Amino acid sequence: MKKSVFLLVLFLVFLSCSEVTYRTLYQSQTDPVFVFPKTTSIGLTQMFWTKKGKEDGIDELFEKVLLSYFKINLESRRVSVFYIPLENLKEEEDGNVTIINLEKYPELVLTVGYFQRSGQVNIPTRTSGYLVPQGGAVSSTGAHSVTVYDLLISCALWSGAPEYRKPVWRASILRGSPIPDLSEQARSMVYYLVLNKFLKN
């Protein structure tokens, strides 16, 4: 006589997993009295070489890549955009950066920043199923962790040549992702940031 000593779970009837929701968040501030001219020039300024930039570990290449994405999107809005050479930038004792020895100063300068991080998120789970052939039910609860990654890109427009200490516009975009390297997403992030939050001209 053969007996089934062990009951098999033939199928699951309920599996609940609260998945991570990845969102894109924007922030933006504009000087309410600033009038953005229809024709203007913007100088792109790298900050990796400054004391603060070195402390923050700004990657020279990635910063320039981000600036190039802004250049493409700003030029599509008929803005004159150019890179300010490093030899024309001077860091003052107070940490501010001044543009020096340019034949023609841009009306505005743009700086960008970024921050990348990762973290663990605990996902609660509950599983239920039927036991056959004798019948009955089983359920269990538990949790598993998921690694999530965030990339924040921020930018600021400054006026007041040559010191450029007056901010006229700030904006940022934060995107979460399940993949470890978000640099490939930076192009679309800059595109949507400029599309949704850039000054109206």
Number of C-alpha atoms within 10 A of each C-alpha: 2 4 5 8 6 6 12 11 14 11 11 13 9 12 12 11 13 11 12 15 8 13 11 14 12 17 12 17 15 16 12 8 7 12 11 12 11 10 11 14 17 23 22 23 22 23 22 20 16 18 12 13 15 13 10 13 12 19 15 14 11 15 18 18 15 22 22 18 17 22 22 15 18 18 14 10 15 13 18 15 21 17 16 19 13 12 10 12 20 15 14 11 7 6 11 13 18 15 22 15 10 13 6 6 17 22 18 23 26 23 18 21 20 19 13 16 12 15 10 11 13 13 14 14 15 14 15 16 17 18 15 13 11 8 8 10 10 11 12 10 10 9 12 11 11 14 14 17 19 21 23 20 20 21 20 19 23 20 19 14 16 18 15 19 15 13 18 19 20 21 19 22 22 19 19 20 19 15 11 14 12 18 13 8 12 20 17 11 22 24 15 16 23 19 14 12 18 16 18 11 12
